[in-house]
Amino acid sequence: MRQGGLFITVEGVEGAGKSTNVQVIEDFLSEKNVDYVLTREPGGTLISEKIRNLLLRHHEEDMEAITELLLIFAARAQHLSTKIRPKLAEGKLVLCDRFTDATYAYQGAGRRCDLKLIGQLENLVQGSLRPDLTVILDLDPHIGLERVRQRGQLDRIESQQLEFFQRVRGAYLDIASRERDRCLVIDSSQTRENVKNTLRNALQERMKDYLNE
């Protein structure tokens, strides 16, 4: 793992419990006295949050898939420069709600954007920087969308059809199968308590070198 800072990302389809389990990770890190910073994508900085708002709200005209993709990487470039890279350089752990895996899943599989183009943008914006550990909360989109609908009004991304999210889920699982050392898949269809315990135990094992335990 990287000397000094550690970069952990959390991924999953809508309704998979990212917010709940980001809090589980925060509690775990606090108990271990880890100095961490929580952030999110798209967003994380003043400029990137403005781009996030543009991406998530509904518009009178349809947003082209390539427009969405470029906006996401624009937000990411600002986020990396302003927050992620500086905090890692300070030796902090950065915990990020979504990162580039989401781009491959949502814009690549979901929107069917060219994966080669996404890879080129990834290299342009990130260089060699990749997450050290990625938690993927896996859930059947049928269940996830029902959870999301119960919250109220859907944003522009949440309003996509079921087939879109099925492609997104498939992409996440494909990434996890290719990068087993980096990715940790958690079945989030379990009870909240079971997910919490599974996640905490997995973090304990995956981070033992970093935690010196």
Phi, psi and omega in degrees: 000162183301140176294130179088249185291161178230139184244112180243132178240155180234130184230165176157159178289168177305137177083004183280352177095031182298312182300315180299316186276339168299320177295322176300316179294318178301314180298318179299313181295320179296318178298329181270004180059038178271130177279109185230163175233132177261134177213183183209163175226148346295148181134205176098340176222170182301312180292316182295327177292327176294321176294322178303314180299320178296322182288323188269334183279158179283147181234160179288337175243152179290140175272127179294148180301320180292326176296313178301315181298314182291323177297320180297317179287331174296315177297321182293320179300316179294318181297314180297314184291321188273326186234304191296306182298315179299320182290321176296321180295332177281355180089010181277158170274129177254121178253116187240125175281099184077148173204213191291336174303324178296327179292317176297322183284310186278309182277325179287294182284314183294306182272351181064035173289155181297120182294328178295320178296318178300318178297321178294318178293321177302312180293321179297313186277321187260340189063231182268358184291124175222156177299148174281326182213134178234122176268119178251114179271110187263131181207143174299126181302332176305311182291317182299316181293325176297318178299316183294318181297330179289342180282336182129215186296138182268142175279183186297321180285316181297340184278000180291163182285161181305319182301325177301312183287334174294321176294321179299312180299316179301321180294317178301316181292326176295316178300314182298322181289330179279331186234064184296328181292328181270323191264139177238112182265127179243127177286104184269014172276352177290173174297157181304321181292319179294320177299315179302311182294319178298316181295314180298317180295320180293320178296319179302318181286313184291332186254014187298325178292317180295322182278351183058041180244000000 
